[in-house]
């Protein structure tokens, strides 16, 4: 049985001071493009996959790509290639709900049942805020949809990944068993909950989720390369990295998941974007374009997950310990789109940013996890802290993902 599910896990970074550079008055935060080029090459080589990345420091931007668009595609990847950003979609869902609350359409402390009385089959219903926080006790639908994935068996995925579902069907699949616990009594990542929130947005606005994302997020920010696919569609519009899932089979190690129906992800993770638009989104969340300062503060008030990071309203928070501001909590999200893995992290003011994507949705057997973890941390620390971890800091390897029976899985 594979220990790790093919969904992205939070890639925690531990940045510790080293006697020389990191212990001094602070590293120069300006973008060091030579360092970033070197760290990108190390990360792409360690994972043996294609990578897209964009780093920003105020008005400075560095973007790059490494590798081909697909393992059998001779075309080189470009930084503006599109990918499934997966659970980064959750930050966008949260932004819309915060906007609707400001408009008086709801209170985040309402229960879902006050607006959608027949959606959840529970007497003790979570509040909207608890669902956003993943403290509502809701299970995740993925292991019901594809139970064999927990055993490294892709048979069910290959047979059913093009099947289309209505959002209500996904919620019903994910709520067929009792809640993990009473709302507010624990933290458990739930894609099911964000499907329910997508239905809530449609109920409150009378419009499709795609329409609300376009009008409230994509257009105001200028995210011209971003879209939510039509409900019964699959595939991509325009140039993109080919997404793969690892199979564990020696002669066929990767499965192309391009044809996945986006109804399997929808409000929990179906948005398609490039790394530039993702950085635009998170900067717009911080600079007042999408949220007020009070709303952003509410969204980035984190509950303890017990996994080394905090989770707010659709945003995670992670302390990096960068020498120029060691107490800063960086915000963002990660996402595993059954073939793409994306990680996006931003300084509290949205000025220092990194978004990177690679085209495998799991750490695979051909990679050394310690080398991969250090290479990943090296790229992130170079982007956000302006440091070379081999000279001025130490970064620890990736933590283990939760075991398959643990409810705290992430999408």
Buried (B, 14 or more C-beta within 10 A) or exposed (E): EBEBBBBBBBBBBBBEBBEEBBEEEBBEBEBBEEBBBBBBBBBBBBBBBBBBBBBBBEEEBBBBBBBBBBBEEEEEBBBBBBBBBBBBBBBBBBBBBBBBBEEEBBEBEBBBBEBBEEBBEBEEBBBBBBBBBBBBBBBBBBBBBBEEBBEBBBEEBBEEBEEEBBBBBBBBBBBEEEBBBEBBEBBBBBBBBBBBBBBBBBBBBEBBBBBBBBEBBBEEBEBEBBBBBEBEBBEBEEBBBBBBBBBBEEEEBBBBBBEBBBBBBBBBBBBBBBBBBBBBBBBBBBBEBBBEEEBBEBBBEBBEBEBEBBBBBBBBBBBBBBBBBBEBBBBBBBBBBBBBBBBBBBBBEBBBBBBBBBBBBBBBEEBEBEBBBBBBBBBBBBBBBBBBBBEBBBBBBBBEBBEBEEBBBBB
